[in-house]
Amino acid sequence: MKNALKVSTILSWVNLIAWGLFAGNGILESLFGGNPLLLLFAFLFSAIVLHSYACLKLQKSIKNPAIPLNSQTSVGIRFIGLIALLFGIGFFTLGFVALQNIRTIAPLMAPQMPPEYKGVDLYHFVTGFGIFLMISGILIAVNVFLSFRLLRWYLFLRENDIK
């Protein structure tokens, strides 16, 4: 269980920082760019950030049993974890589909590019974006599965200590 705790800690920090930056950037772009759709995406991506924060609280309670876990945190890990898991599966699927259909997607993107970006190699861009989506989907999903497992282990230990 120590290995699962270490991996979950690393994944929680990576997801917290990366998706916190994406959500923060989306909020700033929606406020200063005038695009309210970005605010919606930033709000939805914050589920990944909230889940990672709740995972860090759980790990803190596991490492130091004197710090009890709030009952709302365990419910948050389950509920927000389900939303984050859906994002992870969706990102992985989108990345997989993008990598399978590079020859179809890249020519469709060419007419939409601004004039200053006409020389960009779209095949490499779509490949990189697909790989990024697949890796981030895997990282999110693995973190959610590990947090569910750690929460179940934590609740099992707490139940046996009380009785």
Number of C-alpha atoms within 10 A of each C-alpha: 9 8 8 14 18 12 14 24 21 14 21 26 16 18 22 21 14 15 21 20 15 17 24 17 15 23 21 15 16 18 13 9 11 11 13 14 12 19 20 15 15 23 15 15 20 21 23 29 25 20 29 31 18 25 30 19 19 25 21 16 16 19 12 10 11 9 12 13 19 13 8 10 18 21 12 17 24 18 14 22 26 19 17 27 23 15 20 25 18 16 22 24 16 18 24 16 14 22 20 13 13 18 13 11 16 18 12 12 12 15 10 10 13 8 8 7 11 12 9 11 11 20 17 12 13 20 19 15 16 23 18 15 23 23 16 22 24 17 18 26 24 17 29 28 15 18 28 18 14 20 21 13 14 18 13 11 12 13 10 8 8 6 5
